[in-house]
Amino acid sequence: MYTLYKQSAFKHTSFLEALLEIPNIPEQLYVLGDLPTITEHTKVLTVVGSRKYTSYGKEVCQKLIAGLAGTDTIIVSGLALGIDGIAHKAALDAGLRTIAVMPCGLSGSVIYPRAHAGLAREIVERGGALVSEYEPDYKSQIYTFPARNRIAVGLCRAVLVIEAEEKSGTLITSRLATDYNRDVFAVPGSIFATGSAGPHMLIKLGATPITCTNDLREALGLVDNRDSTEQSELPLDIGDVEKKLLDMLYEPKSKDVLL
């Protein structure tokens, strides 16, 4: 069953109240599942990134969100292919609540993308929710995606950007975060990777660089009593031989040297 929240009810619903701070407030929201209750300790983080993610982007997303396990953090994203879906799955794996803001209605027949219909069900079954401003049977349109993004940003207090090309919808979303007075965090990457161009530009403009889980926890204002040496870098799931090669590649080397 869907729950319909009119705009007048947002101020009485702790999770939706932040939407009253943005321009173009949605007139209503349909919700499938359970909206979380926000307390003074709750952190709401919207995660966005490229649909054409790399293995680096996937692992970074998984490791950073896993590092938030045990905290009162809610992960918001758009259920899109790529980093969005990875973020939702990582949140579920970490035992965190996650909210998917949809570019379509909430009826099972119109869920977009179809590849994530199962993930949408799992989010609801595990205590999260799907949120949409559209009637339940409304199909996604070109204009519903940027409209969806403004809600995803409006619900949070900070946006984390993981991989984005210099001209992309992800960067448009990050600009919304700045306009809405939300914090912007960005994960740096290789200077040779097109997916790193967006985060690097954001960092130049003042976004907080996130290079490990401690960075993210500190940026969110979370107390972390764990040994900081354990979080000094994002670990890679690689073998001993690969580790030796990576250690050697602090600068370019020829094939003969590597052999």
Solvent accessible surface area in square Angstrom, and as a share of the most:
residue,aa,sasa,rsa
1,M,212,0.94
2,Y,85,0.32
3,T,64,0.37
4,L,77,0.38
5,Y,46,0.18
6,K,107,0.45
7,Q,67,0.30
8,S,85,0.55
9,A,32,0.25
10,F,0,0.00
11,K,121,0.51
12,H,143,0.64
13,T,25,0.14
14,S,45,0.29
15,F,3,0.01
16,L,0,0.00
17,E,84,0.38
18,A,12,0.09
19,L,0,0.00
20,L,66,0.33
21,E,96,0.43
22,I,7,0.04
23,P,86,0.54
24,N,113,0.58
25,I,46,0.24
26,P,2,0.01
27,E,138,0.62
28,Q,36,0.16
29,L,0,0.00
30,Y,23,0.09
31,V,2,0.01
32,L,41,0.20
33,G,28,0.27
34,D,97,0.50
35,L,31,0.15
36,P,13,0.08
37,T,94,0.54
38,I,51,0.26
39,T,69,0.40
40,E,155,0.69
41,H,124,0.55
42,T,15,0.09
43,K,51,0.21
44,V,9,0.05
45,L,0,0.00
46,T,0,0.00
47,V,0,0.00
48,V,16,0.09
49,G,9,0.09
50,S,18,0.12
51,R,132,0.48
52,K,174,0.74
53,Y,88,0.33
54,T,63,0.37
55,S,95,0.62
56,Y,90,0.34
57,G,0,0.00
58,K,81,0.34
59,E,35,0.16
60,V,3,0.02
61,C,0,0.00
62,Q,74,0.33
63,K,67,0.29
64,L,0,0.00
65,I,0,0.00
66,A,54,0.42
67,G,8,0.07
68,L,0,0.00
69,A,48,0.37
70,G,83,0.80
71,T,29,0.17
72,D,48,0.25
73,T,2,0.01
74,I,0,0.00
75,I,0,0.00
76,V,0,0.00
77,S,1,0.00
78,G,5,0.05
79,L,0,0.00
80,A,9,0.07
81,L,87,0.43
82,G,9,0.08
83,I,0,0.00
84,D,15,0.08
85,G,2,0.02
86,I,17,0.09
87,A,0,0.00
88,H,0,0.00
89,K,102,0.43
90,A,8,0.06
91,A,0,0.00
92,L,8,0.04
93,D,123,0.64
94,A,20,0.15
95,G,66,0.64
96,L,13,0.07
97,R,83,0.30
98,T,1,0.00
99,I,0,0.00
100,A,0,0.00
101,V,0,0.00
102,M,2,0.01
103,P,1,0.01
104,C,0,0.00
105,G,0,0.00
106,L,3,0.02
107,S,17,0.11
108,G,53,0.51
109,S,85,0.55
110,V,16,0.09
111,I,7,0.04
112,Y,100,0.38
113,P,9,0.06
114,R,137,0.50
115,A,83,0.64
116,H,18,0.08
117,A,16,0.13
118,G,35,0.34
119,L,13,0.06
120,A,3,0.03
121,R,149,0.55
122,E,64,0.29
123,I,0,0.00
124,V,40,0.23
125,E,134,0.60
126,R,124,0.45
127,G,34,0.33
128,G,2,0.02
129,A,0,0.00
130,L,3,0.02
131,V,0,0.00
132,S,0,0.00
133,E,33,0.15
134,Y,30,0.11
135,E,92,0.41
136,P,29,0.18
137,D,102,0.53
138,Y,71,0.27
139,K,137,0.58
140,S,28,0.18
141,Q,78,0.34
142,I,162,0.82
143,Y,121,0.46
144,T,0,0.00
145,F,47,0.20
146,P,75,0.47
147,A,24,0.18
148,R,11,0.04
149,N,30,0.15
150,R,20,0.07
151,I,2,0.01
152,A,4,0.03
153,V,0,0.00
154,G,0,0.00
155,L,5,0.02
156,C,0,0.00
157,R,129,0.47
158,A,3,0.02
159,V,0,0.00
160,L,0,0.00
161,V,0,0.00
162,I,1,0.00
163,E,15,0.07
164,A,1,0.01
165,E,81,0.36
166,E,97,0.44
167,K,191,0.81
168,S,33,0.22
169,G,43,0.42
170,T,17,0.10
171,L,1,0.01
172,I,88,0.45
173,T,3,0.02
174,S,1,0.01
175,R,129,0.47
176,L,40,0.20
177,A,0,0.00
178,T,95,0.55
179,D,110,0.57
180,Y,20,0.07
181,N,138,0.71
182,R,13,0.05
183,D,80,0.42
184,V,20,0.12
185,F,4,0.02
186,A,0,0.00
187,V,5,0.03
188,P,37,0.23
189,G,23,0.22
190,S,59,0.38
191,I,142,0.72
192,F,177,0.74
193,A,40,0.31
194,T,99,0.58
195,G,14,0.14
196,S,8,0.05
197,A,34,0.26
198,G,0,0.00
199,P,1,0.00
200,H,40,0.18
201,M,51,0.23
202,L,15,0.08
203,I,48,0.24
204,K,174,0.74
205,L,138,0.69
206,G,65,0.62
207,A,13,0.10
208,T,58,0.34
209,P,64,0.40
210,I,0,0.00
211,T,71,0.41
212,C,12,0.07
213,T,10,0.06
214,N,18,0.09
215,D,41,0.21
216,L,0,0.00
217,R,19,0.07
218,E,119,0.53
219,A,35,0.27
220,L,17,0.09
221,G,53,0.51
222,L,24,0.12
223,V,123,0.71
224,D,36,0.19
225,N,142,0.73
226,R,95,0.35
227,D,79,0.41
228,S,69,0.45
229,T,99,0.58
230,E,117,0.53
231,Q,32,0.14
232,S,82,0.53
233,E,115,0.52
234,L,29,0.15
235,P,72,0.45
236,L,88,0.44
237,D,134,0.69
238,I,69,0.35
239,G,36,0.35
240,D,115,0.60
241,V,105,0.60
242,E,88,0.39
243,K,96,0.41
244,K,137,0.58
245,L,66,0.33
246,L,85,0.42
247,D,84,0.44
248,M,66,0.29
249,L,78,0.39
250,Y,169,0.64
251,E,91,0.41
252,P,128,0.80
253,K,61,0.26
254,S,61,0.39
255,K,148,0.63
256,D,110,0.57
257,V,87,0.50
258,L,53,0.27
259,L,168,0.84
